């Protein structure tokens, strides 16, 4: 459990959980679609008064929505039809109608941005190193994977394993990738180029090279990778499914399945502490909260 002082330091993050932006985004989307607005900017110009929706009060909707304007931009497709950019299907793998598909895409991107900020506000005060260390002795996992982009690998002064064999493999595949006759997860911490992209592999009892063991803080916190900015609460509105990708006018459209869930990692101290608040956030966003243990 968090100390009273830590809980107080989490106050700004909790305030964001109590007032999710997605209900306001959806209301704005409906107002745009049913009103005489040429674009979303025209709508925002009219949102000068406080708004209440879904049991949440928004004092200044225009300012609150402004940072999410680009994430909301797909709503404009309904008034200005364009070529499809992706395929979105429901849980039964049936094509979603256009509004549902756009709402799912907008929701995923809005939630991703908002939860990145909320996670950062909640994570710092906890001084938790869960995301930065490999499995403990006796844990079920042999390693912990931290996906990174190609632009981010230069942040880590680690050996890079980039071979034809690694590019054909994936971390969870059996038999595991071997390096000098030893499974990769029994090697020292390193960066691996898999067929899905790059990731840092933390074997048992290892830690990220940027974790300061004395303070429990990150030495590159302002420049940390994207995945580190979305620690333990993240949206599962859509799930990527490459098997459903389809050709369209000589283009391959990526496919996604609607899930409508919010995932929270139960190992995390602030997830345990604020389970009720996270559940309320999910409910107000129309999502099913799923609390899942990551490191067993």
ChimeraX commands (.cxc) that place a marker at each C-alpha (Angstrom):
marker #1 position 0.00,0.00,0.00 radius 0.5
marker #1 position 1.09,3.56,-0.61 radius 0.5
marker #1 position 1.91,5.84,2.28 radius 0.5
marker #1 position -0.34,8.84,2.96 radius 0.5
marker #1 position 2.40,11.08,1.59 radius 0.5
marker #1 position 2.62,9.06,-1.63 radius 0.5
marker #1 position -1.16,9.13,-2.00 radius 0.5
marker #1 position -1.12,12.90,-1.63 radius 0.5
marker #1 position 1.53,13.15,-4.36 radius 0.5
marker #1 position -0.78,11.11,-6.60 radius 0.5
marker #1 position -3.61,13.62,-6.24 radius 0.5
marker #1 position -3.18,15.22,-9.68 radius 0.5
marker #1 position -3.27,11.79,-11.33 radius 0.5
marker #1 position -6.38,10.84,-9.36 radius 0.5
marker #1 position -8.10,14.04,-10.44 radius 0.5
marker #1 position -7.52,13.00,-14.05 radius 0.5
marker #1 position -8.94,9.54,-13.34 radius 0.5
marker #1 position -12.05,11.14,-11.85 radius 0.5
marker #1 position -12.55,13.27,-14.98 radius 0.5
marker #1 position -11.76,11.18,-18.08 radius 0.5
marker #1 position -11.69,13.09,-21.34 radius 0.5
marker #1 position -13.32,10.38,-23.47 radius 0.5
marker #1 position -16.97,11.14,-22.53 radius 0.5
marker #1 position -16.37,14.75,-23.58 radius 0.5
marker #1 position -14.66,13.63,-26.80 radius 0.5
marker #1 position -17.65,11.46,-27.69 radius 0.5
marker #1 position -20.09,14.26,-26.94 radius 0.5
marker #1 position -18.06,16.60,-29.12 radius 0.5
marker #1 position -18.06,14.00,-31.89 radius 0.5
marker #1 position -21.86,13.77,-31.82 radius 0.5
marker #1 position -22.23,17.56,-31.78 radius 0.5
marker #1 position -19.91,17.83,-34.75 radius 0.5
marker #1 position -21.73,15.17,-36.75 radius 0.5
marker #1 position -25.20,16.55,-36.06 radius 0.5
marker #1 position -24.34,20.24,-36.22 radius 0.5
marker #1 position -23.48,22.74,-38.96 radius 0.5
marker #1 position -19.74,22.55,-38.38 radius 0.5
marker #1 position -17.31,22.45,-41.29 radius 0.5
marker #1 position -14.54,21.03,-39.13 radius 0.5
marker #1 position -13.67,20.28,-35.52 radius 0.5
marker #1 position -12.07,23.69,-35.03 radius 0.5
marker #1 position -15.44,25.29,-35.76 radius 0.5
marker #1 position -17.04,23.08,-33.12 radius 0.5
marker #1 position -14.42,23.87,-30.48 radius 0.5
marker #1 position -14.93,27.58,-31.09 radius 0.5
marker #1 position -18.52,27.15,-29.91 radius 0.5
marker #1 position -17.71,25.16,-26.76 radius 0.5
marker #1 position -17.24,28.13,-24.48 radius 0.5
marker #1 position -19.62,27.08,-21.69 radius 0.5
marker #1 position -19.21,24.34,-19.05 radius 0.5
marker #1 position -20.56,20.92,-20.02 radius 0.5
marker #1 position -21.74,17.91,-18.04 radius 0.5
marker #1 position -21.93,14.47,-19.61 radius 0.5
marker #1 position -21.77,10.95,-18.25 radius 0.5
marker #1 position -21.84,12.26,-14.70 radius 0.5
marker #1 position -18.67,14.32,-15.23 radius 0.5
marker #1 position -18.51,18.12,-15.18 radius 0.5
marker #1 position -16.11,19.89,-17.56 radius 0.5
marker #1 position -15.51,23.54,-16.71 radius 0.5
marker #1 position -13.67,24.52,-19.90 radius 0.5
marker #1 position -14.41,21.94,-22.62 radius 0.5
marker #1 position -12.67,23.93,-25.36 radius 0.5
marker #1 position -9.32,23.95,-23.55 radius 0.5
marker #1 position -9.67,20.35,-22.42 radius 0.5
marker #1 position -10.35,19.08,-25.95 radius 0.5
marker #1 position -7.71,21.14,-27.74 radius 0.5
marker #1 position -4.79,18.75,-26.98 radius 0.5
marker #1 position -6.83,15.85,-28.42 radius 0.5
marker #1 position -7.90,17.57,-31.62 radius 0.5
marker #1 position -5.70,15.49,-33.93 radius 0.5
marker #1 position -6.80,12.27,-32.24 radius 0.5
marker #1 position -10.41,13.32,-32.90 radius 0.5
marker #1 position -9.75,14.19,-36.54 radius 0.5
marker #1 position -11.11,10.86,-37.90 radius 0.5
marker #1 position -14.63,12.06,-36.99 radius 0.5
marker #1 position -14.33,14.41,-39.96 radius 0.5
marker #1 position -14.33,11.41,-42.29 radius 0.5
marker #1 position -18.08,11.06,-41.78 radius 0.5
marker #1 position -18.66,14.46,-43.35 radius 0.5
marker #1 position -15.75,14.23,-45.76 radius 0.5
marker #1 position -15.54,10.61,-46.98 radius 0.5
marker #1 position -12.09,9.29,-47.88 radius 0.5
marker #1 position -10.52,6.02,-48.87 radius 0.5
marker #1 position -10.43,3.52,-45.97 radius 0.5
marker #1 position -7.26,3.55,-43.89 radius 0.5
marker #1 position -7.88,0.40,-41.85 radius 0.5
marker #1 position -10.29,-2.45,-41.16 radius 0.5
marker #1 position -12.13,-2.59,-37.84 radius 0.5
marker #1 position -14.32,-5.55,-36.92 radius 0.5
marker #1 position -16.38,-6.42,-33.86 radius 0.5
marker #1 position -15.68,-9.28,-31.44 radius 0.5
marker #1 position -17.48,-11.66,-33.83 radius 0.5
marker #1 position -15.14,-10.54,-36.63 radius 0.5
marker #1 position -17.98,-8.80,-38.45 radius 0.5
marker #1 position -17.25,-5.43,-40.05 radius 0.5
marker #1 position -18.11,-2.57,-37.71 radius 0.5
marker #1 position -20.28,0.23,-39.08 radius 0.5
marker #1 position -18.42,3.40,-39.97 radius 0.5
marker #1 position -19.34,5.38,-36.87 radius 0.5
marker #1 position -18.50,2.52,-34.48 radius 0.5
marker #1 position -15.19,1.96,-36.26 radius 0.5
marker #1 position -14.25,5.64,-36.10 radius 0.5
marker #1 position -15.31,5.88,-32.47 radius 0.5
marker #1 position -13.12,2.88,-31.66 radius 0.5
marker #1 position -10.12,4.37,-33.43 radius 0.5
marker #1 position -10.58,7.80,-31.87 radius 0.5
marker #1 position -11.13,6.27,-28.42 radius 0.5
marker #1 position -7.97,4.16,-28.62 radius 0.5
marker #1 position -5.82,7.16,-29.52 radius 0.5
marker #1 position -7.44,9.54,-27.03 radius 0.5
marker #1 position -7.11,7.01,-24.20 radius 0.5
marker #1 position -3.50,6.25,-25.11 radius 0.5
marker #1 position -2.56,9.90,-24.82 radius 0.5
marker #1 position -4.52,10.57,-21.65 radius 0.5
marker #1 position -3.37,7.43,-19.86 radius 0.5
marker #1 position 0.24,8.18,-20.72 radius 0.5
marker #1 position -0.12,11.38,-18.73 radius 0.5
marker #1 position -2.11,9.77,-15.90 radius 0.5
marker #1 position 0.36,6.91,-15.56 radius 0.5
marker #1 position 3.25,9.35,-15.34 radius 0.5
marker #1 position 1.47,11.30,-12.59 radius 0.5
marker #1 position 0.78,8.14,-10.58 radius 0.5
marker #1 position 4.00,6.26,-11.22 radius 0.5
marker #1 position 6.54,8.83,-10.05 radius 0.5
marker #1 position 5.39,9.14,-6.42 radius 0.5
marker #1 position 5.35,5.34,-5.98 radius 0.5
marker #1 position 9.10,4.89,-6.50 radius 0.5
marker #1 position 8.24,1.51,-7.99 radius 0.5
marker #1 position 10.79,-0.33,-10.14 radius 0.5
marker #1 position 8.46,-3.09,-11.35 radius 0.5
marker #1 position 8.77,-2.11,-15.01 radius 0.5
marker #1 position 12.54,-1.69,-14.81 radius 0.5
marker #1 position 13.66,-5.05,-13.43 radius 0.5
marker #1 position 13.72,-8.64,-14.59 radius 0.5
marker #1 position 11.80,-11.44,-12.87 radius 0.5
marker #1 position 12.74,-12.33,-9.32 radius 0.5
marker #1 position 14.09,-15.78,-8.43 radius 0.5
marker #1 position 11.27,-18.28,-8.38 radius 0.5
marker #1 position 9.06,-16.26,-10.74 radius 0.5
marker #1 position 7.26,-18.10,-13.52 radius 0.5
marker #1 position 8.84,-15.93,-16.21 radius 0.5
marker #1 position 12.42,-16.30,-17.37 radius 0.5
marker #1 position 12.63,-12.73,-18.65 radius 0.5
marker #1 position 10.81,-9.43,-18.95 radius 0.5
marker #1 position 10.52,-7.74,-22.34 radius 0.5
marker #1 position 10.53,-3.97,-22.89 radius 0.5
marker #1 position 9.64,-3.11,-26.51 radius 0.5
marker #1 position 11.51,-0.14,-27.95 radius 0.5
marker #1 position 11.47,1.60,-31.30 radius 0.5
marker #1 position 14.44,1.75,-33.64 radius 0.5
marker #1 position 14.87,5.42,-32.72 radius 0.5
marker #1 position 15.06,4.53,-29.02 radius 0.5
marker #1 position 17.68,1.79,-29.03 radius 0.5
marker #1 position 20.46,4.39,-28.97 radius 0.5
marker #1 position 19.31,5.32,-25.45 radius 0.5
marker #1 position 20.67,2.03,-24.11 radius 0.5
marker #1 position 24.41,1.24,-23.89 radius 0.5
marker #1 position 23.81,-2.47,-24.45 radius 0.5
marker #1 position 24.87,-5.19,-26.84 radius 0.5
marker #1 position 22.58,-5.51,-29.85 radius 0.5
marker #1 position 21.57,-8.90,-31.18 radius 0.5
marker #1 position 20.51,-8.35,-34.77 radius 0.5
marker #1 position 20.91,-11.53,-36.79 radius 0.5
marker #1 position 18.92,-13.37,-39.46 radius 0.5
marker #1 position 17.92,-15.82,-36.72 radius 0.5
marker #1 position 16.69,-13.12,-34.33 radius 0.5
marker #1 position 14.73,-11.40,-37.09 radius 0.5
marker #1 position 12.86,-14.63,-37.74 radius 0.5
marker #1 position 12.12,-15.24,-34.06 radius 0.5
marker #1 position 9.89,-13.84,-31.32 radius 0.5
marker #1 position 10.59,-13.74,-27.57 radius 0.5
marker #1 position 7.79,-16.15,-26.62 radius 0.5
marker #1 position 8.45,-18.72,-29.34 radius 0.5
marker #1 position 9.62,-22.25,-28.64 radius 0.5
marker #1 position 12.31,-23.34,-28.99 radius 0.5
marker #1 position 13.83,-20.05,-27.84 radius 0.5
marker #1 position 16.41,-18.13,-29.80 radius 0.5
marker #1 position 19.89,-19.22,-28.76 radius 0.5
marker #1 position 23.05,-17.19,-28.56 radius 0.5
marker #1 position 26.29,-19.20,-28.35 radius 0.5
marker #1 position 24.24,-22.29,-27.58 radius 0.5
marker #1 position 22.37,-20.69,-24.66 radius 0.5
marker #1 position 18.75,-19.43,-24.62 radius 0.5
marker #1 position 18.66,-15.67,-25.05 radius 0.5
marker #1 position 17.05,-15.14,-21.65 radius 0.5
marker #1 position 20.04,-16.70,-19.89 radius 0.5
marker #1 position 22.36,-14.17,-21.48 radius 0.5
marker #1 position 23.17,-10.74,-20.02 radius 0.5
marker #1 position 20.68,-7.95,-20.62 radius 0.5
marker #1 position 20.72,-6.91,-24.30 radius 0.5
marker #1 position 18.72,-5.41,-27.15 radius 0.5
marker #1 position 17.21,-7.90,-29.62 radius 0.5
marker #1 position 15.86,-7.33,-33.09 radius 0.5
marker #1 position 12.90,-9.71,-33.44 radius 0.5
marker #1 position 10.61,-10.12,-36.41 radius 0.5
marker #1 position 8.19,-7.81,-34.58 radius 0.5
marker #1 position 10.82,-5.15,-33.87 radius 0.5
marker #1 position 13.32,-4.26,-31.17 radius 0.5
marker #1 position 13.06,-4.97,-27.46 radius 0.5
marker #1 position 15.25,-4.95,-24.39 radius 0.5
marker #1 position 15.31,-8.30,-22.62 radius 0.5
marker #1 position 15.69,-8.24,-18.85 radius 0.5
marker #1 position 16.70,-11.71,-17.61 radius 0.5
marker #1 position 16.08,-12.79,-14.03 radius 0.5
marker #1 position 17.56,-10.49,-11.39 radius 0.5
marker #1 position 18.62,-7.89,-13.95 radius 0.5
marker #1 position 17.64,-4.25,-14.19 radius 0.5
marker #1 position 17.45,-1.53,-16.80 radius 0.5
marker #1 position 20.84,0.19,-17.10 radius 0.5
marker #1 position 19.15,3.54,-16.47 radius 0.5
marker #1 position 17.56,2.52,-13.16 radius 0.5
marker #1 position 19.32,4.27,-10.29 radius 0.5
marker #1 position 19.44,1.61,-7.54 radius 0.5
marker #1 position 19.92,4.22,-4.83 radius 0.5
marker #1 position 16.93,6.42,-5.61 radius 0.5
marker #1 position 14.76,4.00,-7.59 radius 0.5
marker #1 position 14.49,6.70,-10.26 radius 0.5
marker #1 position 15.18,6.72,-13.97 radius 0.5
marker #1 position 18.35,8.49,-15.07 radius 0.5
marker #1 position 16.83,9.41,-18.45 radius 0.5
marker #1 position 13.27,10.07,-17.27 radius 0.5
marker #1 position 12.59,13.05,-19.59 radius 0.5
marker #1 position 13.84,11.00,-22.59 radius 0.5
marker #1 position 12.51,7.58,-21.56 radius 0.5
marker #1 position 10.99,5.36,-24.29 radius 0.5
marker #1 position 7.31,5.56,-25.15 radius 0.5
marker #1 position 6.57,2.19,-23.54 radius 0.5
marker #1 position 7.93,3.49,-20.22 radius 0.5
marker #1 position 5.42,6.34,-20.34 radius 0.5
marker #1 position 2.50,3.92,-20.34 radius 0.5
marker #1 position 3.35,1.73,-17.39 radius 0.5
marker #1 position 0.42,-0.06,-15.84 radius 0.5
marker #1 position -2.95,1.23,-17.07 radius 0.5
marker #1 position -3.52,1.09,-20.80 radius 0.5
marker #1 position -6.38,0.96,-23.29 radius 0.5
marker #1 position -7.43,-2.22,-25.02 radius 0.5
marker #1 position -10.12,-0.65,-27.14 radius 0.5
marker #1 position -8.71,-2.24,-30.29 radius 0.5
marker #1 position -6.50,-5.24,-30.85 radius 0.5
marker #1 position -4.29,-5.51,-33.90 radius 0.5
marker #1 position -4.95,-8.68,-35.92 radius 0.5
marker #1 position -2.64,-9.05,-38.96 radius 0.5
marker #1 position -4.46,-12.21,-40.04 radius 0.5
marker #1 position -7.44,-10.05,-41.02 radius 0.5
marker #1 position -5.44,-7.56,-43.10 radius 0.5
marker #1 position -6.89,-7.07,-46.57 radius 0.5
marker #1 position -5.74,-5.67,-49.90 radius 0.5
marker #1 position -7.53,-2.54,-51.10 radius 0.5
marker #1 position -6.52,-0.75,-54.30 radius 0.5
marker #1 position -3.01,-2.17,-54.13 radius 0.5
marker #1 position -2.71,-1.23,-50.46 radius 0.5
marker #1 position -2.70,-3.52,-47.45 radius 0.5
marker #1 position -5.20,-2.27,-44.88 radius 0.5
marker #1 position -4.28,-3.15,-41.27 radius 0.5
marker #1 position -7.06,-4.87,-39.31 radius 0.5
marker #1 position -8.17,-4.35,-35.72 radius 0.5
marker #1 position -10.71,-6.10,-33.50 radius 0.5
marker #1 position -12.94,-4.14,-31.13 radius 0.5
marker #1 position -12.31,-5.15,-27.50 radius 0.5
marker #1 position -13.64,-2.29,-25.38 radius 0.5
marker #1 position -11.48,-3.00,-22.34 radius 0.5
marker #1 position -9.10,-1.20,-20.03 radius 0.5
marker #1 position -6.15,-3.24,-18.76 radius 0.5
marker #1 position -4.48,-2.53,-15.43 radius 0.5
marker #1 position -1.48,-4.49,-14.17 radius 0.5
marker #1 position -2.22,-5.73,-10.68 radius 0.5
marker #1 position 1.45,-6.01,-9.69 radius 0.5
marker #1 position 1.71,-2.22,-9.67 radius 0.5
marker #1 position 1.30,-0.54,-6.27 radius 0.5
marker #1 position -0.79,2.36,-7.56 radius 0.5
marker #1 position -3.11,-0.01,-9.44 radius 0.5
marker #1 position -3.75,-1.92,-6.21 radius 0.5
marker #1 position -4.16,1.29,-4.23 radius 0.5
marker #1 position -6.52,2.96,-6.70 radius 0.5
marker #1 position -8.44,-0.02,-8.04 radius 0.5
marker #1 position -11.81,1.61,-7.38 radius 0.5
marker #1 position -10.81,4.85,-9.10 radius 0.5
marker #1 position -9.49,2.95,-12.13 radius 0.5
marker #1 position -12.71,0.95,-12.31 radius 0.5
marker #1 position -14.78,4.14,-12.21 radius 0.5
marker #1 position -12.61,5.66,-14.95 radius 0.5
marker #1 position -13.22,2.61,-17.14 radius 0.5
marker #1 position -16.96,2.69,-16.46 radius 0.5
marker #1 position -17.23,6.36,-17.40 radius 0.5
marker #1 position -15.38,5.59,-20.63 radius 0.5
marker #1 position -17.72,2.69,-21.41 radius 0.5
marker #1 position -14.93,0.13,-21.00 radius 0.5
marker #1 position -14.64,-3.14,-19.10 radius 0.5
marker #1 position -11.80,-2.95,-16.54 radius 0.5
marker #1 position -9.48,-5.95,-16.50 radius 0.5
marker #1 position -7.00,-6.28,-13.63 radius 0.5
marker #1 position -4.24,-8.66,-14.60 radius 0.5
marker #1 position -1.06,-9.83,-12.92 radius 0.5
marker #1 position 1.98,-9.45,-15.15 radius 0.5
marker #1 position 4.87,-10.85,-13.15 radius 0.5
marker #1 position 3.91,-14.06,-11.40 radius 0.5
marker link #1:1,2 radius 0.2
marker link #1:2,3 radius 0.2
marker link #1:3,4 radius 0.2
marker link #1:4,5 radius 0.2
marker link #1:5,6 radius 0.2
marker link #1:6,7 radius 0.2
marker link #1:7,8 radius 0.2
marker link #1:8,9 radius 0.2
marker link #1:9,10 radius 0.2
marker link #1:10,11 radius 0.2
marker link #1:11,12 radius 0.2
marker link #1:12,13 radius 0.2
marker link #1:13,14 radius 0.2
marker link #1:14,15 radius 0.2
marker link #1:15,16 radius 0.2
marker link #1:16,17 radius 0.2
marker link #1:17,18 radius 0.2
marker link #1:18,19 radius 0.2
marker link #1:19,20 radius 0.2
marker link #1:20,21 radius 0.2
marker link #1:21,22 radius 0.2
marker link #1:22,23 radius 0.2
marker link #1:23,24 radius 0.2
marker link #1:24,25 radius 0.2
marker link #1:25,26 radius 0.2
marker link #1:26,27 radius 0.2
marker link #1:27,28 radius 0.2
marker link #1:28,29 radius 0.2
marker link #1:29,30 radius 0.2
marker link #1:30,31 radius 0.2
marker link #1:31,32 radius 0.2
marker link #1:32,33 radius 0.2
marker link #1:33,34 radius 0.2
marker link #1:34,35 radius 0.2
marker link #1:35,36 radius 0.2
marker link #1:36,37 radius 0.2
marker link #1:37,38 radius 0.2
marker link #1:38,39 radius 0.2
marker link #1:39,40 radius 0.2
marker link #1:40,41 radius 0.2
marker link #1:41,42 radius 0.2
marker link #1:42,43 radius 0.2
marker link #1:43,44 radius 0.2
marker link #1:44,45 radius 0.2
marker link #1:45,46 radius 0.2
marker link #1:46,47 radius 0.2
marker link #1:47,48 radius 0.2
marker link #1:48,49 radius 0.2
marker link #1:49,50 radius 0.2
marker link #1:50,51 radius 0.2
marker link #1:51,52 radius 0.2
marker link #1:52,53 radius 0.2
marker link #1:53,54 radius 0.2
marker link #1:54,55 radius 0.2
marker link #1:55,56 radius 0.2
marker link #1:56,57 radius 0.2
marker link #1:57,58 radius 0.2
marker link #1:58,59 radius 0.2
marker link #1:59,60 radius 0.2
marker link #1:60,61 radius 0.2
marker link #1:61,62 radius 0.2
marker link #1:62,63 radius 0.2
marker link #1:63,64 radius 0.2
marker link #1:64,65 radius 0.2
marker link #1:65,66 radius 0.2
marker link #1:66,67 radius 0.2
marker link #1:67,68 radius 0.2
marker link #1:68,69 radius 0.2
marker link #1:69,70 radius 0.2
marker link #1:70,71 radius 0.2
marker link #1:71,72 radius 0.2
marker link #1:72,73 radius 0.2
marker link #1:73,74 radius 0.2
marker link #1:74,75 radius 0.2
marker link #1:75,76 radius 0.2
marker link #1:76,77 radius 0.2
marker link #1:77,78 radius 0.2
marker link #1:78,79 radius 0.2
marker link #1:79,80 radius 0.2
marker link #1:80,81 radius 0.2
marker link #1:81,82 radius 0.2
marker link #1:82,83 radius 0.2
marker link #1:83,84 radius 0.2
marker link #1:84,85 radius 0.2
marker link #1:85,86 radius 0.2
marker link #1:86,87 radius 0.2
marker link #1:87,88 radius 0.2
marker link #1:88,89 radius 0.2
marker link #1:89,90 radius 0.2
marker link #1:90,91 radius 0.2
marker link #1:91,92 radius 0.2
marker link #1:92,93 radius 0.2
marker link #1:93,94 radius 0.2
marker link #1:94,95 radius 0.2
marker link #1:95,96 radius 0.2
marker link #1:96,97 radius 0.2
marker link #1:97,98 radius 0.2
marker link #1:98,99 radius 0.2
marker link #1:99,100 radius 0.2
marker link #1:100,101 radius 0.2
marker link #1:101,102 radius 0.2
marker link #1:102,103 radius 0.2
marker link #1:103,104 radius 0.2
marker link #1:104,105 radius 0.2
marker link #1:105,106 radius 0.2
marker link #1:106,107 radius 0.2
marker link #1:107,108 radius 0.2
marker link #1:108,109 radius 0.2
marker link #1:109,110 radius 0.2
marker link #1:110,111 radius 0.2
marker link #1:111,112 radius 0.2
marker link #1:112,113 radius 0.2
marker link #1:113,114 radius 0.2
marker link #1:114,115 radius 0.2
marker link #1:115,116 radius 0.2
marker link #1:116,117 radius 0.2
marker link #1:117,118 radius 0.2
marker link #1:118,119 radius 0.2
marker link #1:119,120 radius 0.2
marker link #1:120,121 radius 0.2
marker link #1:121,122 radius 0.2
marker link #1:122,123 radius 0.2
marker link #1:123,124 radius 0.2
marker link #1:124,125 radius 0.2
marker link #1:125,126 radius 0.2
marker link #1:126,127 radius 0.2
marker link #1:127,128 radius 0.2
marker link #1:128,129 radius 0.2
marker link #1:129,130 radius 0.2
marker link #1:130,131 radius 0.2
marker link #1:131,132 radius 0.2
marker link #1:132,133 radius 0.2
marker link #1:133,134 radius 0.2
marker link #1:134,135 radius 0.2
marker link #1:135,136 radius 0.2
marker link #1:136,137 radius 0.2
marker link #1:137,138 radius 0.2
marker link #1:138,139 radius 0.2
marker link #1:139,140 radius 0.2
marker link #1:140,141 radius 0.2
marker link #1:141,142 radius 0.2
marker link #1:142,143 radius 0.2
marker link #1:143,144 radius 0.2
marker link #1:144,145 radius 0.2
marker link #1:145,146 radius 0.2
marker link #1:146,147 radius 0.2
marker link #1:147,148 radius 0.2
marker link #1:148,149 radius 0.2
marker link #1:149,150 radius 0.2
marker link #1:150,151 radius 0.2
marker link #1:151,152 radius 0.2
marker link #1:152,153 radius 0.2
marker link #1:153,154 radius 0.2
marker link #1:154,155 radius 0.2
marker link #1:155,156 radius 0.2
marker link #1:156,157 radius 0.2
marker link #1:157,158 radius 0.2
marker link #1:158,159 radius 0.2
marker link #1:159,160 radius 0.2
marker link #1:160,161 radius 0.2
marker link #1:161,162 radius 0.2
marker link #1:162,163 radius 0.2
marker link #1:163,164 radius 0.2
marker link #1:164,165 radius 0.2
marker link #1:165,166 radius 0.2
marker link #1:166,167 radius 0.2
marker link #1:167,168 radius 0.2
marker link #1:168,169 radius 0.2
marker link #1:169,170 radius 0.2
marker link #1:170,171 radius 0.2
marker link #1:171,172 radius 0.2
marker link #1:172,173 radius 0.2
marker link #1:173,174 radius 0.2
marker link #1:174,175 radius 0.2
marker link #1:175,176 radius 0.2
marker link #1:176,177 radius 0.2
marker link #1:177,178 radius 0.2
marker link #1:178,179 radius 0.2
marker link #1:179,180 radius 0.2
marker link #1:180,181 radius 0.2
marker link #1:181,182 radius 0.2
marker link #1:182,183 radius 0.2
marker link #1:183,184 radius 0.2
marker link #1:184,185 radius 0.2
marker link #1:185,186 radius 0.2
marker link #1:186,187 radius 0.2
marker link #1:187,188 radius 0.2
marker link #1:188,189 radius 0.2
marker link #1:189,190 radius 0.2
marker link #1:190,191 radius 0.2
marker link #1:191,192 radius 0.2
marker link #1:192,193 radius 0.2
marker link #1:193,194 radius 0.2
marker link #1:194,195 radius 0.2
marker link #1:195,196 radius 0.2
marker link #1:196,197 radius 0.2
marker link #1:197,198 radius 0.2
marker link #1:198,199 radius 0.2
marker link #1:199,200 radius 0.2
marker link #1:200,201 radius 0.2
marker link #1:201,202 radius 0.2
marker link #1:202,203 radius 0.2
marker link #1:203,204 radius 0.2
marker link #1:204,205 radius 0.2
marker link #1:205,206 radius 0.2
marker link #1:206,207 radius 0.2
marker link #1:207,208 radius 0.2
marker link #1:208,209 radius 0.2
marker link #1:209,210 radius 0.2
marker link #1:210,211 radius 0.2
marker link #1:211,212 radius 0.2
marker link #1:212,213 radius 0.2
marker link #1:213,214 radius 0.2
marker link #1:214,215 radius 0.2
marker link #1:215,216 radius 0.2
marker link #1:216,217 radius 0.2
marker link #1:217,218 radius 0.2
marker link #1:218,219 radius 0.2
marker link #1:219,220 radius 0.2
marker link #1:220,221 radius 0.2
marker link #1:221,222 radius 0.2
marker link #1:222,223 radius 0.2
marker link #1:223,224 radius 0.2
marker link #1:224,225 radius 0.2
marker link #1:225,226 radius 0.2
marker link #1:226,227 radius 0.2
marker link #1:227,228 radius 0.2
marker link #1:228,229 radius 0.2
marker link #1:229,230 radius 0.2
marker link #1:230,231 radius 0.2
marker link #1:231,232 radius 0.2
marker link #1:232,233 radius 0.2
marker link #1:233,234 radius 0.2
marker link #1:234,235 radius 0.2
marker link #1:235,236 radius 0.2
marker link #1:236,237 radius 0.2
marker link #1:237,238 radius 0.2
marker link #1:238,239 radius 0.2
marker link #1:239,240 radius 0.2
marker link #1:240,241 radius 0.2
marker link #1:241,242 radius 0.2
marker link #1:242,243 radius 0.2
marker link #1:243,244 radius 0.2
marker link #1:244,245 radius 0.2
marker link #1:245,246 radius 0.2
marker link #1:246,247 radius 0.2
marker link #1:247,248 radius 0.2
marker link #1:248,249 radius 0.2
marker link #1:249,250 radius 0.2
marker link #1:250,251 radius 0.2
marker link #1:251,252 radius 0.2
marker link #1:252,253 radius 0.2
marker link #1:253,254 radius 0.2
marker link #1:254,255 radius 0.2
marker link #1:255,256 radius 0.2
marker link #1:256,257 radius 0.2
marker link #1:257,258 radius 0.2
marker link #1:258,259 radius 0.2
marker link #1:259,260 radius 0.2
marker link #1:260,261 radius 0.2
marker link #1:261,262 radius 0.2
marker link #1:262,263 radius 0.2
marker link #1:263,264 radius 0.2
marker link #1:264,265 radius 0.2
marker link #1:265,266 radius 0.2
marker link #1:266,267 radius 0.2
marker link #1:267,268 radius 0.2
marker link #1:268,269 radius 0.2
marker link #1:269,270 radius 0.2
marker link #1:270,271 radius 0.2
marker link #1:271,272 radius 0.2
marker link #1:272,273 radius 0.2
marker link #1:273,274 radius 0.2
marker link #1:274,275 radius 0.2
marker link #1:275,276 radius 0.2
marker link #1:276,277 radius 0.2
marker link #1:277,278 radius 0.2
marker link #1:278,279 radius 0.2
marker link #1:279,280 radius 0.2
marker link #1:280,281 radius 0.2
marker link #1:281,282 radius 0.2
marker link #1:282,283 radius 0.2
marker link #1:283,284 radius 0.2
marker link #1:284,285 radius 0.2
marker link #1:285,286 radius 0.2
marker link #1:286,287 radius 0.2
marker link #1:287,288 radius 0.2
marker link #1:288,289 radius 0.2
marker link #1:289,290 radius 0.2
marker link #1:290,291 radius 0.2
marker link #1:291,292 radius 0.2
marker link #1:292,293 radius 0.2
marker link #1:293,294 radius 0.2
marker link #1:294,295 radius 0.2
marker link #1:295,296 radius 0.2
view
